[in-house]
Amino acid sequence: MLRCADGTLYSGYAADLEGRIRTHNAGKGAKYTRSRLPVVLAYSESFPDKSSAMRRECAFKRLSRTEKEAMIESAKTASER
């Protein structure tokens, strides 16, 4: 999940996470992010295959903003331990 400069969150899947962020920040990413640059990585998960990643992205899109922020905060707290 990417956090855009205006604070909005953008979900997607990619095999090369850093490459995807570079692409977005170069203005070549999704139309949604082009007007909200720069973007930074806020949250990520790994999946064994593309179909699993796509299902998880669909689940992300159904979450409320509050639920997404809680996931991001939970992951941040876990990584600080």
PyMOL Python script that loads the backbone (N, CA, C, O; Angstrom):
from pymol import cmd

cmd.read_pdbstr("""\
ATOM      1  N   MET A   1       0.850  -1.154   0.000  1.00  0.00           N
ATOM      2  CA  MET A   1       0.000   0.000   0.000  1.00  0.00           C
ATOM      3  C   MET A   1       0.903   1.226   0.000  1.00  0.00           C
ATOM      4  O   MET A   1       1.845   1.322   0.786  1.00  0.00           O
ATOM      5  N   LEU A   2       0.604   2.146  -0.880  1.00  0.00           N
ATOM      6  CA  LEU A   2       1.391   3.366  -0.982  1.00  0.00           C
ATOM      7  C   LEU A   2       0.635   4.516  -0.336  1.00  0.00           C
ATOM      8  O   LEU A   2      -0.590   4.601  -0.427  1.00  0.00           O
ATOM      9  N   ARG A   3       1.380   5.400   0.317  1.00  0.00           N
ATOM     10  CA  ARG A   3       0.791   6.623   0.859  1.00  0.00           C
ATOM     11  C   ARG A   3       1.196   7.755  -0.075  1.00  0.00           C
ATOM     12  O   ARG A   3       2.381   7.994  -0.308  1.00  0.00           O
ATOM     13  N   CYS A   4       0.205   8.440  -0.599  1.00  0.00           N
ATOM     14  CA  CYS A   4       0.451   9.559  -1.508  1.00  0.00           C
ATOM     15  C   CYS A   4       0.733  10.829  -0.705  1.00  0.00           C
ATOM     16  O   CYS A   4       0.458  10.887   0.493  1.00  0.00           O
ATOM     17  N   ALA A   5       1.276  11.833  -1.369  1.00  0.00           N
ATOM     18  CA  ALA A   5       1.637  13.092  -0.707  1.00  0.00           C
ATOM     19  C   ALA A   5       0.441  13.760  -0.038  1.00  0.00           C
ATOM     20  O   ALA A   5       0.606  14.459   0.962  1.00  0.00           O
ATOM     21  N   ASP A   6      -0.752  13.556  -0.569  1.00  0.00           N
ATOM     22  CA  ASP A   6      -1.937  14.168   0.031  1.00  0.00           C
ATOM     23  C   ASP A   6      -2.540  13.309   1.144  1.00  0.00           C
ATOM     24  O   ASP A   6      -3.597  13.639   1.681  1.00  0.00           O
ATOM     25  N   GLY A   7      -1.862  12.198   1.493  1.00  0.00           N
ATOM     26  CA  GLY A   7      -2.304  11.342   2.586  1.00  0.00           C
ATOM     27  C   GLY A   7      -3.216  10.206   2.176  1.00  0.00           C
ATOM     28  O   GLY A   7      -3.546   9.356   3.003  1.00  0.00           O
ATOM     29  N   THR A   8      -3.633  10.168   0.920  1.00  0.00           N
ATOM     30  CA  THR A   8      -4.480   9.068   0.474  1.00  0.00           C
ATOM     31  C   THR A   8      -3.650   7.795   0.351  1.00  0.00           C
ATOM     32  O   THR A   8      -2.424   7.842   0.250  1.00  0.00           O
ATOM     33  N   LEU A   9      -4.332   6.671   0.359  1.00  0.00           N
ATOM     34  CA  LEU A   9      -3.675   5.368   0.264  1.00  0.00           C
ATOM     35  C   LEU A   9      -4.036   4.718  -1.065  1.00  0.00           C
ATOM     36  O   LEU A   9      -5.177   4.799  -1.520  1.00  0.00           O
ATOM     37  N   TYR A  10      -3.055   4.078  -1.677  1.00  0.00           N
ATOM     38  CA  TYR A  10      -3.239   3.422  -2.962  1.00  0.00           C
ATOM     39  C   TYR A  10      -2.735   1.992  -2.843  1.00  0.00           C
ATOM     40  O   TYR A  10      -1.599   1.767  -2.426  1.00  0.00           O
ATOM     41  N   SER A  11      -3.565   1.030  -3.204  1.00  0.00           N
ATOM     42  CA  SER A  11      -3.144  -0.369  -3.120  1.00  0.00           C
ATOM     43  C   SER A  11      -2.857  -0.906  -4.506  1.00  0.00           C
ATOM     44  O   SER A  11      -3.349  -0.389  -5.510  1.00  0.00           O
ATOM     45  N   GLY A  12      -2.060  -1.939  -4.540  1.00  0.00           N
ATOM     46  CA  GLY A  12      -1.719  -2.589  -5.787  1.00  0.00           C
ATOM     47  C   GLY A  12      -0.813  -3.768  -5.489  1.00  0.00           C
ATOM     48  O   GLY A  12      -0.496  -4.037  -4.330  1.00  0.00           O
ATOM     49  N   TYR A  13      -0.399  -4.464  -6.523  1.00  0.00           N
ATOM     50  CA  TYR A  13       0.529  -5.577  -6.345  1.00  0.00           C
ATOM     51  C   TYR A  13       1.659  -5.415  -7.354  1.00  0.00           C
ATOM     52  O   TYR A  13       1.469  -4.874  -8.443  1.00  0.00           O
ATOM     53  N   ALA A  14       2.839  -5.895  -6.967  1.00  0.00           N
ATOM     54  CA  ALA A  14       4.005  -5.780  -7.843  1.00  0.00           C
ATOM     55  C   ALA A  14       5.054  -6.795  -7.429  1.00  0.00           C
ATOM     56  O   ALA A  14       5.214  -7.087  -6.244  1.00  0.00           O
ATOM     57  N   ALA A  15       5.760  -7.324  -8.398  1.00  0.00           N
ATOM     58  CA  ALA A  15       6.865  -8.237  -8.110  1.00  0.00           C
ATOM     59  C   ALA A  15       8.081  -7.448  -7.618  1.00  0.00           C
ATOM     60  O   ALA A  15       8.846  -7.929  -6.782  1.00  0.00           O
ATOM     61  N   ASP A  16       8.249  -6.238  -8.142  1.00  0.00           N
ATOM     62  CA  ASP A  16       9.379  -5.382  -7.778  1.00  0.00           C
ATOM     63  C   ASP A  16       8.833  -4.132  -7.091  1.00  0.00           C
ATOM     64  O   ASP A  16       8.472  -3.158  -7.753  1.00  0.00           O
ATOM     65  N   LEU A  17       8.776  -4.166  -5.775  1.00  0.00           N
ATOM     66  CA  LEU A  17       8.187  -3.081  -4.999  1.00  0.00           C
ATOM     67  C   LEU A  17       8.911  -1.750  -5.187  1.00  0.00           C
ATOM     68  O   LEU A  17       8.281  -0.723  -5.437  1.00  0.00           O
ATOM     69  N   GLU A  18      10.234  -1.776  -5.066  1.00  0.00           N
ATOM     70  CA  GLU A  18      11.004  -0.536  -5.224  1.00  0.00           C
ATOM     71  C   GLU A  18      10.865   0.021  -6.641  1.00  0.00           C
ATOM     72  O   GLU A  18      10.786   1.235  -6.826  1.00  0.00           O
ATOM     73  N   GLY A  19      10.836  -0.853  -7.627  1.00  0.00           N
ATOM     74  CA  GLY A  19      10.657  -0.428  -9.010  1.00  0.00           C
ATOM     75  C   GLY A  19       9.292   0.215  -9.215  1.00  0.00           C
ATOM     76  O   GLY A  19       9.164   1.201  -9.941  1.00  0.00           O
ATOM     77  N   ARG A  20       8.285  -0.343  -8.578  1.00  0.00           N
ATOM     78  CA  ARG A  20       6.933   0.224  -8.691  1.00  0.00           C
ATOM     79  C   ARG A  20       6.887   1.623  -8.086  1.00  0.00           C
ATOM     80  O   ARG A  20       6.279   2.527  -8.657  1.00  0.00           O
ATOM     81  N   ILE A  21       7.522   1.802  -6.942  1.00  0.00           N
ATOM     82  CA  ILE A  21       7.552   3.120  -6.305  1.00  0.00           C
ATOM     83  C   ILE A  21       8.287   4.114  -7.192  1.00  0.00           C
ATOM     84  O   ILE A  21       7.832   5.245  -7.365  1.00  0.00           O
ATOM     85  N   ARG A  22       9.423   3.703  -7.755  1.00  0.00           N
ATOM     86  CA  ARG A  22      10.161   4.592  -8.670  1.00  0.00           C
ATOM     87  C   ARG A  22       9.305   4.976  -9.878  1.00  0.00           C
ATOM     88  O   ARG A  22       9.301   6.133 -10.298  1.00  0.00           O
ATOM     89  N   THR A  23       8.587   4.009 -10.427  1.00  0.00           N
ATOM     90  CA  THR A  23       7.731   4.269 -11.580  1.00  0.00           C
ATOM     91  C   THR A  23       6.649   5.288 -11.231  1.00  0.00           C
ATOM     92  O   THR A  23       6.415   6.237 -11.980  1.00  0.00           O
ATOM     93  N   HIS A  24       6.000   5.088 -10.105  1.00  0.00           N
ATOM     94  CA  HIS A  24       4.966   6.037  -9.681  1.00  0.00           C
ATOM     95  C   HIS A  24       5.564   7.431  -9.500  1.00  0.00           C
ATOM     96  O   HIS A  24       5.008   8.415  -9.988  1.00  0.00           O
ATOM     97  N   ASN A  25       6.690   7.514  -8.804  1.00  0.00           N
ATOM     98  CA  ASN A  25       7.287   8.822  -8.517  1.00  0.00           C
ATOM     99  C   ASN A  25       7.851   9.495  -9.762  1.00  0.00           C
ATOM    100  O   ASN A  25       8.085  10.703  -9.763  1.00  0.00           O
ATOM    101  N   ALA A  26       8.069   8.729 -10.811  1.00  0.00           N
ATOM    102  CA  ALA A  26       8.504   9.305 -12.085  1.00  0.00           C
ATOM    103  C   ALA A  26       7.304   9.793 -12.903  1.00  0.00           C
ATOM    104  O   ALA A  26       7.472  10.311 -14.006  1.00  0.00           O
ATOM    105  N   GLY A  27       6.093   9.627 -12.359  1.00  0.00           N
ATOM    106  CA  GLY A  27       4.892  10.078 -13.042  1.00  0.00           C
ATOM    107  C   GLY A  27       4.375   9.104 -14.080  1.00  0.00           C
ATOM    108  O   GLY A  27       3.547   9.466 -14.915  1.00  0.00           O
ATOM    109  N   LYS A  28       4.860   7.864 -14.034  1.00  0.00           N
ATOM    110  CA  LYS A  28       4.466   6.865 -15.025  1.00  0.00           C
ATOM    111  C   LYS A  28       3.566   5.782 -14.434  1.00  0.00           C
ATOM    112  O   LYS A  28       3.257   4.793 -15.099  1.00  0.00           O
ATOM    113  N   GLY A  29       3.154   5.971 -13.199  1.00  0.00           N
ATOM    114  CA  GLY A  29       2.318   4.973 -12.539  1.00  0.00           C
ATOM    115  C   GLY A  29       0.853   5.172 -12.851  1.00  0.00           C
ATOM    116  O   GLY A  29       0.494   5.745 -13.879  1.00  0.00           O
ATOM    117  N   ALA A  30       0.026   4.703 -11.970  1.00  0.00           N
ATOM    118  CA  ALA A  30      -1.418   4.793 -12.139  1.00  0.00           C
ATOM    119  C   ALA A  30      -1.871   6.248 -12.208  1.00  0.00           C
ATOM    120  O   ALA A  30      -1.271   7.134 -11.600  1.00  0.00           O
ATOM    121  N   LYS A  31      -2.931   6.467 -12.953  1.00  0.00           N
ATOM    122  CA  LYS A  31      -3.477   7.818 -13.102  1.00  0.00           C
ATOM    123  C   LYS A  31      -3.789   8.431 -11.732  1.00  0.00           C
ATOM    124  O   LYS A  31      -3.579   9.625 -11.521  1.00  0.00           O
ATOM    125  N   TYR A  32      -4.286   7.617 -10.814  1.00  0.00           N
ATOM    126  CA  TYR A  32      -4.638   8.082  -9.474  1.00  0.00           C
ATOM    127  C   TYR A  32      -3.442   8.721  -8.768  1.00  0.00           C
ATOM    128  O   TYR A  32      -3.584   9.764  -8.129  1.00  0.00           O
ATOM    129  N   THR A  33      -2.268   8.102  -8.879  1.00  0.00           N
ATOM    130  CA  THR A  33      -1.112   8.599  -8.127  1.00  0.00           C
ATOM    131  C   THR A  33      -0.393   9.755  -8.810  1.00  0.00           C
ATOM    132  O   THR A  33       0.333  10.493  -8.145  1.00  0.00           O
ATOM    133  N   ARG A  34      -0.572   9.933 -10.107  1.00  0.00           N
ATOM    134  CA  ARG A  34       0.183  10.963 -10.831  1.00  0.00           C
ATOM    135  C   ARG A  34      -0.039  12.368 -10.298  1.00  0.00           C
ATOM    136  O   ARG A  34       0.873  13.194 -10.339  1.00  0.00           O
ATOM    137  N   SER A  35      -1.226  12.650  -9.801  1.00  0.00           N
ATOM    138  CA  SER A  35      -1.501  13.982  -9.266  1.00  0.00           C
ATOM    139  C   SER A  35      -1.292  14.051  -7.756  1.00  0.00           C
ATOM    140  O   SER A  35      -1.584  15.070  -7.132  1.00  0.00           O
ATOM    141  N   ARG A  36      -0.790  12.970  -7.175  1.00  0.00           N
ATOM    142  CA  ARG A  36      -0.628  12.897  -5.720  1.00  0.00           C
ATOM    143  C   ARG A  36       0.803  12.524  -5.325  1.00  0.00           C
ATOM    144  O   ARG A  36       1.013  11.872  -4.302  1.00  0.00           O
ATOM    145  N   LEU A  37       1.765  12.925  -6.115  1.00  0.00           N
ATOM    146  CA  LEU A  37       3.166  12.562  -5.871  1.00  0.00           C
ATOM    147  C   LEU A  37       3.793  13.461  -4.819  1.00  0.00           C
ATOM    148  O   LEU A  37       3.342  14.592  -4.636  1.00  0.00           O
ATOM    149  N   PRO A  38       4.821  12.989  -4.124  1.00  0.00           N
ATOM    150  CA  PRO A  38       5.424  11.661  -4.234  1.00  0.00           C
ATOM    151  C   PRO A  38       4.651  10.626  -3.421  1.00  0.00           C
ATOM    152  O   PRO A  38       3.833  10.965  -2.565  1.00  0.00           O
ATOM    153  N   VAL A  39       4.932   9.364  -3.708  1.00  0.00           N
ATOM    154  CA  VAL A  39       4.349   8.265  -2.951  1.00  0.00           C
ATOM    155  C   VAL A  39       5.450   7.557  -2.170  1.00  0.00           C
ATOM    156  O   VAL A  39       6.605   7.527  -2.595  1.00  0.00           O
ATOM    157  N   VAL A  40       5.082   6.990  -1.027  1.00  0.00           N
ATOM    158  CA  VAL A  40       6.015   6.208  -0.208  1.00  0.00           C
ATOM    159  C   VAL A  40       5.328   4.908   0.178  1.00  0.00           C
ATOM    160  O   VAL A  40       4.101   4.839   0.246  1.00  0.00           O
ATOM    161  N   LEU A  41       6.113   3.897   0.425  1.00  0.00           N
ATOM    162  CA  LEU A  41       5.574   2.611   0.845  1.00  0.00           C
ATOM    163  C   LEU A  41       5.080   2.729   2.280  1.00  0.00           C
ATOM    164  O   LEU A  41       5.831   3.120   3.173  1.00  0.00           O
ATOM    165  N   ALA A  42       3.815   2.390   2.496  1.00  0.00           N
ATOM    166  CA  ALA A  42       3.230   2.441   3.834  1.00  0.00           C
ATOM    167  C   ALA A  42       3.060   1.041   4.423  1.00  0.00           C
ATOM    168  O   ALA A  42       3.149   0.864   5.638  1.00  0.00           O
ATOM    169  N   TYR A  43       2.814   0.038   3.559  1.00  0.00           N
ATOM    170  CA  TYR A  43       2.523  -1.309   4.042  1.00  0.00           C
ATOM    171  C   TYR A  43       2.718  -2.297   2.909  1.00  0.00           C
ATOM    172  O   TYR A  43       2.381  -2.004   1.762  1.00  0.00           O
ATOM    173  N   SER A  44       3.256  -3.454   3.219  1.00  0.00           N
ATOM    174  CA  SER A  44       3.380  -4.489   2.194  1.00  0.00           C
ATOM    175  C   SER A  44       3.266  -5.882   2.811  1.00  0.00           C
ATOM    176  O   SER A  44       3.543  -6.084   3.993  1.00  0.00           O
ATOM    177  N   GLU A  45       2.860  -6.810   1.997  1.00  0.00           N
ATOM    178  CA  GLU A  45       2.786  -8.224   2.350  1.00  0.00           C
ATOM    179  C   GLU A  45       3.337  -9.011   1.168  1.00  0.00           C
ATOM    180  O   GLU A  45       3.269  -8.552   0.028  1.00  0.00           O
ATOM    181  N   SER A  46       3.876 -10.181   1.435  1.00  0.00           N
ATOM    182  CA  SER A  46       4.389 -11.051   0.370  1.00  0.00           C
ATOM    183  C   SER A  46       3.399 -12.181   0.104  1.00  0.00           C
ATOM    184  O   SER A  46       2.736 -12.673   1.018  1.00  0.00           O
ATOM    185  N   PHE A  47       3.312 -12.583  -1.166  1.00  0.00           N
ATOM    186  CA  PHE A  47       2.415 -13.662  -1.562  1.00  0.00           C
ATOM    187  C   PHE A  47       3.126 -14.606  -2.515  1.00  0.00           C
ATOM    188  O   PHE A  47       4.019 -14.186  -3.251  1.00  0.00           O
ATOM    189  N   PRO A  48       2.740 -15.884  -2.511  1.00  0.00           N
ATOM    190  CA  PRO A  48       3.419 -16.868  -3.342  1.00  0.00           C
ATOM    191  C   PRO A  48       3.117 -16.743  -4.836  1.00  0.00           C
ATOM    192  O   PRO A  48       3.901 -17.197  -5.671  1.00  0.00           O
ATOM    193  N   ASP A  49       1.975 -16.123  -5.174  1.00  0.00           N
ATOM    194  CA  ASP A  49       1.612 -16.014  -6.588  1.00  0.00           C
ATOM    195  C   ASP A  49       0.734 -14.790  -6.834  1.00  0.00           C
ATOM    196  O   ASP A  49       0.217 -14.175  -5.901  1.00  0.00           O
ATOM    197  N   LYS A  50       0.581 -14.460  -8.090  1.00  0.00           N
ATOM    198  CA  LYS A  50      -0.156 -13.255  -8.490  1.00  0.00           C
ATOM    199  C   LYS A  50      -1.633 -13.324  -8.097  1.00  0.00           C
ATOM    200  O   LYS A  50      -2.208 -12.321  -7.674  1.00  0.00           O
ATOM    201  N   SER A  51      -2.243 -14.488  -8.232  1.00  0.00           N
ATOM    202  CA  SER A  51      -3.673 -14.580  -7.911  1.00  0.00           C
ATOM    203  C   SER A  51      -3.932 -14.334  -6.418  1.00  0.00           C
ATOM    204  O   SER A  51      -4.935 -13.721  -6.054  1.00  0.00           O
ATOM    205  N   SER A  52      -3.039 -14.808  -5.568  1.00  0.00           N
ATOM    206  CA  SER A  52      -3.172 -14.540  -4.127  1.00  0.00           C
ATOM    207  C   SER A  52      -3.030 -13.046  -3.848  1.00  0.00           C
ATOM    208  O   SER A  52      -3.777 -12.483  -3.047  1.00  0.00           O
ATOM    209  N   ALA A  53      -2.072 -12.411  -4.509  1.00  0.00           N
ATOM    210  CA  ALA A  53      -1.860 -10.972  -4.332  1.00  0.00           C
ATOM    211  C   ALA A  53      -3.077 -10.182  -4.816  1.00  0.00           C
ATOM    212  O   ALA A  53      -3.468  -9.197  -4.191  1.00  0.00           O
ATOM    213  N   MET A  54      -3.665 -10.609  -5.911  1.00  0.00           N
ATOM    214  CA  MET A  54      -4.844  -9.916  -6.446  1.00  0.00           C
ATOM    215  C   MET A  54      -6.045 -10.050  -5.508  1.00  0.00           C
ATOM    216  O   MET A  54      -6.799  -9.094  -5.322  1.00  0.00           O
ATOM    217  N   ARG A  55      -6.222 -11.232  -4.919  1.00  0.00           N
ATOM    218  CA  ARG A  55      -7.316 -11.420  -3.962  1.00  0.00           C
ATOM    219  C   ARG A  55      -7.122 -10.531  -2.738  1.00  0.00           C
ATOM    220  O   ARG A  55      -8.075  -9.943  -2.228  1.00  0.00           O
ATOM    221  N   ARG A  56      -5.869 -10.438  -2.270  1.00  0.00           N
ATOM    222  CA  ARG A  56      -5.594  -9.605  -1.097  1.00  0.00           C
ATOM    223  C   ARG A  56      -5.821  -8.130  -1.417  1.00  0.00           C
ATOM    224  O   ARG A  56      -6.325  -7.382  -0.580  1.00  0.00           O
ATOM    225  N   GLU A  57      -5.447  -7.709  -2.629  1.00  0.00           N
ATOM    226  CA  GLU A  57      -5.680  -6.319  -3.017  1.00  0.00           C
ATOM    227  C   GLU A  57      -7.177  -6.011  -3.008  1.00  0.00           C
ATOM    228  O   GLU A  57      -7.584  -4.942  -2.555  1.00  0.00           O
ATOM    229  N   CYS A  58      -7.983  -6.921  -3.496  1.00  0.00           N
ATOM    230  CA  CYS A  58      -9.439  -6.726  -3.468  1.00  0.00           C
ATOM    231  C   CYS A  58      -9.941  -6.583  -2.031  1.00  0.00           C
ATOM    232  O   CYS A  58     -10.824  -5.773  -1.749  1.00  0.00           O
ATOM    233  N   ALA A  59      -9.371  -7.373  -1.134  1.00  0.00           N
ATOM    234  CA  ALA A  59      -9.741  -7.271   0.280  1.00  0.00           C
ATOM    235  C   ALA A  59      -9.325  -5.915   0.850  1.00  0.00           C
ATOM    236  O   ALA A  59     -10.075  -5.316   1.621  1.00  0.00           O
ATOM    237  N   PHE A  60      -8.140  -5.423   0.481  1.00  0.00           N
ATOM    238  CA  PHE A  60      -7.684  -4.100   0.937  1.00  0.00           C
ATOM    239  C   PHE A  60      -8.669  -3.021   0.519  1.00  0.00           C
ATOM    240  O   PHE A  60      -8.997  -2.131   1.303  1.00  0.00           O
ATOM    241  N   LYS A  61      -9.136  -3.102  -0.711  1.00  0.00           N
ATOM    242  CA  LYS A  61     -10.026  -2.078  -1.248  1.00  0.00           C
ATOM    243  C   LYS A  61     -11.352  -2.016  -0.489  1.00  0.00           C
ATOM    244  O   LYS A  61     -12.010  -0.976  -0.487  1.00  0.00           O
ATOM    245  N   ARG A  62     -11.747  -3.102   0.146  1.00  0.00           N
ATOM    246  CA  ARG A  62     -13.002  -3.122   0.914  1.00  0.00           C
ATOM    247  C   ARG A  62     -12.841  -2.575   2.325  1.00  0.00           C
ATOM    248  O   ARG A  62     -13.834  -2.318   3.006  1.00  0.00           O
ATOM    249  N   LEU A  63     -11.596  -2.394   2.772  1.00  0.00           N
ATOM    250  CA  LEU A  63     -11.353  -1.885   4.126  1.00  0.00           C
ATOM    251  C   LEU A  63     -11.623  -0.387   4.207  1.00  0.00           C
ATOM    252  O   LEU A  63     -11.456   0.341   3.228  1.00  0.00           O
ATOM    253  N   SER A  64     -12.038   0.055   5.371  1.00  0.00           N
ATOM    254  CA  SER A  64     -12.214   1.490   5.593  1.00  0.00           C
ATOM    255  C   SER A  64     -10.839   2.136   5.788  1.00  0.00           C
ATOM    256  O   SER A  64      -9.847   1.448   6.026  1.00  0.00           O
ATOM    257  N   ARG A  65     -10.799   3.427   5.687  1.00  0.00           N
ATOM    258  CA  ARG A  65      -9.552   4.176   5.912  1.00  0.00           C
ATOM    259  C   ARG A  65      -9.004   3.868   7.309  1.00  0.00           C
ATOM    260  O   ARG A  65      -7.800   3.670   7.473  1.00  0.00           O
ATOM    261  N   THR A  66      -9.871   3.829   8.298  1.00  0.00           N
ATOM    262  CA  THR A  66      -9.466   3.547   9.678  1.00  0.00           C
ATOM    263  C   THR A  66      -8.830   2.163   9.788  1.00  0.00           C
ATOM    264  O   THR A  66      -7.815   1.995  10.464  1.00  0.00           O
ATOM    265  N   GLU A  67      -9.422   1.181   9.129  1.00  0.00           N
ATOM    266  CA  GLU A  67      -8.881  -0.184   9.166  1.00  0.00           C
ATOM    267  C   GLU A  67      -7.515  -0.256   8.480  1.00  0.00           C
ATOM    268  O   GLU A  67      -6.611  -0.939   8.963  1.00  0.00           O
ATOM    269  N   LYS A  68      -7.364   0.445   7.358  1.00  0.00           N
ATOM    270  CA  LYS A  68      -6.073   0.470   6.658  1.00  0.00           C
ATOM    271  C   LYS A  68      -5.002   1.118   7.528  1.00  0.00           C
ATOM    272  O   LYS A  68      -3.887   0.606   7.630  1.00  0.00           O
ATOM    273  N   GLU A  69      -5.339   2.241   8.152  1.00  0.00           N
ATOM    274  CA  GLU A  69      -4.375   2.926   9.019  1.00  0.00           C
ATOM    275  C   GLU A  69      -3.985   2.045  10.206  1.00  0.00           C
ATOM    276  O   GLU A  69      -2.828   2.053  10.626  1.00  0.00           O
ATOM    277  N   ALA A  70      -4.932   1.290  10.745  1.00  0.00           N
ATOM    278  CA  ALA A  70      -4.636   0.373  11.854  1.00  0.00           C
ATOM    279  C   ALA A  70      -3.669  -0.718  11.413  1.00  0.00           C
ATOM    280  O   ALA A  70      -2.757  -1.076  12.158  1.00  0.00           O
ATOM    281  N   MET A  71      -3.861  -1.249  10.205  1.00  0.00           N
ATOM    282  CA  MET A  71      -2.937  -2.266   9.671  1.00  0.00           C
ATOM    283  C   MET A  71      -1.532  -1.692   9.530  1.00  0.00           C
ATOM    284  O   MET A  71      -0.552  -2.336   9.904  1.00  0.00           O
ATOM    285  N   ILE A  72      -1.440  -0.491   8.995  1.00  0.00           N
ATOM    286  CA  ILE A  72      -0.143   0.158   8.796  1.00  0.00           C
ATOM    287  C   ILE A  72       0.543   0.370  10.137  1.00  0.00           C
ATOM    288  O   ILE A  72       1.731   0.084  10.284  1.00  0.00           O
ATOM    289  N   GLU A  73      -0.203   0.868  11.110  1.00  0.00           N
ATOM    290  CA  GLU A  73       0.356   1.131  12.440  1.00  0.00           C
ATOM    291  C   GLU A  73       0.780  -0.163  13.127  1.00  0.00           C
ATOM    292  O   GLU A  73       1.823  -0.214  13.779  1.00  0.00           O
ATOM    293  N   SER A  74      -0.028  -1.203  12.979  1.00  0.00           N
ATOM    294  CA  SER A  74       0.290  -2.499  13.574  1.00  0.00           C
ATOM    295  C   SER A  74       1.582  -3.067  12.988  1.00  0.00           C
ATOM    296  O   SER A  74       2.415  -3.596  13.723  1.00  0.00           O
ATOM    297  N   ALA A  75       1.749  -2.964  11.687  1.00  0.00           N
ATOM    298  CA  ALA A  75       2.957  -3.458  11.035  1.00  0.00           C
ATOM    299  C   ALA A  75       4.172  -2.645  11.459  1.00  0.00           C
ATOM    300  O   ALA A  75       5.257  -3.193  11.653  1.00  0.00           O
ATOM    301  N   LYS A  76       3.987  -1.340  11.602  1.00  0.00           N
ATOM    302  CA  LYS A  76       5.083  -0.454  12.021  1.00  0.00           C
ATOM    303  C   LYS A  76       5.525  -0.804  13.436  1.00  0.00           C
ATOM    304  O   LYS A  76       6.720  -0.870  13.723  1.00  0.00           O
ATOM    305  N   THR A  77       4.546  -1.030  14.326  1.00  0.00           N
ATOM    306  CA  THR A  77       4.835  -1.386  15.712  1.00  0.00           C
ATOM    307  C   THR A  77       5.551  -2.737  15.779  1.00  0.00           C
ATOM    308  O   THR A  77       6.504  -2.888  16.544  1.00  0.00           O
ATOM    309  N   ALA A  78       5.112  -3.706  15.000  1.00  0.00           N
ATOM    310  CA  ALA A  78       5.720  -5.039  14.987  1.00  0.00           C
ATOM    311  C   ALA A  78       7.162  -4.983  14.495  1.00  0.00           C
ATOM    312  O   ALA A  78       8.018  -5.711  14.998  1.00  0.00           O
ATOM    313  N   SER A  79       7.433  -4.133  13.523  1.00  0.00           N
ATOM    314  CA  SER A  79       8.800  -4.046  12.984  1.00  0.00           C
ATOM    315  C   SER A  79       9.757  -3.320  13.932  1.00  0.00           C
ATOM    316  O   SER A  79      10.974  -3.466  13.818  1.00  0.00           O
ATOM    317  N   GLU A  80       9.213  -2.548  14.856  1.00  0.00           N
ATOM    318  CA  GLU A  80      10.045  -1.818  15.821  1.00  0.00           C
ATOM    319  C   GLU A  80      10.459  -2.697  16.997  1.00  0.00           C
ATOM    320  O   GLU A  80      11.332  -2.312  17.774  1.00  0.00           O
ATOM    321  N   ARG A  81       9.847  -3.868  17.138  1.00  0.00           N
ATOM    322  CA  ARG A  81      10.181  -4.768  18.264  1.00  0.00           C
ATOM    323  C   ARG A  81      11.465  -5.483  18.041  1.00  0.00           C
ATOM    324  O   ARG A  81      11.886  -6.272  18.887  1.00  0.00           O
TER     325      ARG A  81
END
""", "prot")
cmd.dss("prot")
cmd.show_as("cartoon", "prot")
cmd.util.cbc("prot")
cmd.orient("prot")
